[in-house]
């Protein structure tokens, strides 16, 4: 479990997102955000954007948000604006399991990517 400075956490998250096929990054609502084919958002960085916490928000499969928030509310949360759609919030200002985060990011990508792109992930 690693606890990183905000810039280090952003770079690590960026590398995970941009490693996925046809992913781009641009600012959205003042924060780095990653898109599939420039259109569909799958991960949004949240550097104290809505509270005093460093985190990211991402698409999640049905039921995952509720399960992870119930299991580890110190690491996961229901984000504002998109939480009602099942999106997951992941705190980055606590020790983080970056292998788990890589899996969460990949699942977020699979959730919004066209089936042809998602199938390429195995």
N, C-alpha and C positions, 0 to 999 in steps of 0.2 A: 504494500500500500504506500503510495507516494502522495505527499502534499506539496504542491508546486506553487510558485509565484503566479499571479494572473497571466503574465505574458508567456510563461512556460506552459501553463495549462492551455492557453489559446493555441500555441504552436503545436502542441501534442494533439489537440482536438482537430486542428486544421489538417495535420498530416493524415489522420485517420479518415477524415471526410474526403479529402482530395485524392486519396488512394483508390476510391471507388469509381467505377466507370461513368464517364460523361457527367462528372460533378463539377460545378463551378461555385465560386464564392463571390459575394458582393454584400455591401451593407444593406440592411433592411431594418428600419426603425432604429438606426444608429448603431447597430451591432453586426458583427460578422455573421453571415448566414450562408448555409450551403444548400444548393439546389441541384436537382437532377434535370439534365438537359436545359438548364437555365430557367426552368419554370416552376417545378414543384419543390417546395421547401421540405427538407427532412431534418435539419439540425439548425438551431439558432443559439448563438453564444449569448449569455446574459451576464455582463460585467456590471453588477450592481444596478441594473437597468430599472427594476421594479422594487427592489428592496436592497438590503445591505449585504447580499450574498453573491458570491461568484458561482455561476452555474451554467448549464445549457439545457435547452428544451428540445425534445425530439418526438417525432412520430413513434408510436408504439403499437404492437399488436393488441387486440382486444384483451382486456383483463390484466395486462402487465402492469399498467400504472397502479391500479388498486393493490395488486399483490406486492409490488416492491415498496410502495409507500407504507403499507401495513407492516411489512417485514422490517424495513429499515428507514424510519422517518428522519433519521439524522443524515441520510445520504440521498433520499429521493423525496419528491414532492409533486403535488398537482400544480402545474404552472397556470398563471392567470391567462385569460384570453383563449388559450388552446387546450387547457386541461379538460374542459367539458367534452372535447372530441377524443379523449383518451391519451393525449400527449403526456409524456413523462418529463419531469424536471429532475436533473441530476446535479447535486451540489459538487463543486470543484474546490471548495475552500475547506474540505475535510480530507483526510487520507483517502486516496482513490485507488481502486483496483483497475488499472488501465487495460488489463485483458478483458475484464467485464465491460468496461466502457467501450472497447473496440466491438464487442458483441452487440451492445446496445445500439451503437452507431450503425452497424451493419444491418441490424433488424429494422432500424428507422429507414434506412435506404430501401430495403426490400419492401417496406410498407408503401412507399410512394413511387418507386421506380416502375417503369413498364415491365411487364412479365419477361420480355426478351432480355432486358438488362439484368434483372434480378436472377434469372436462370443461370447467367454466366458466373455467378458467385459460387455455384455448387450447392 
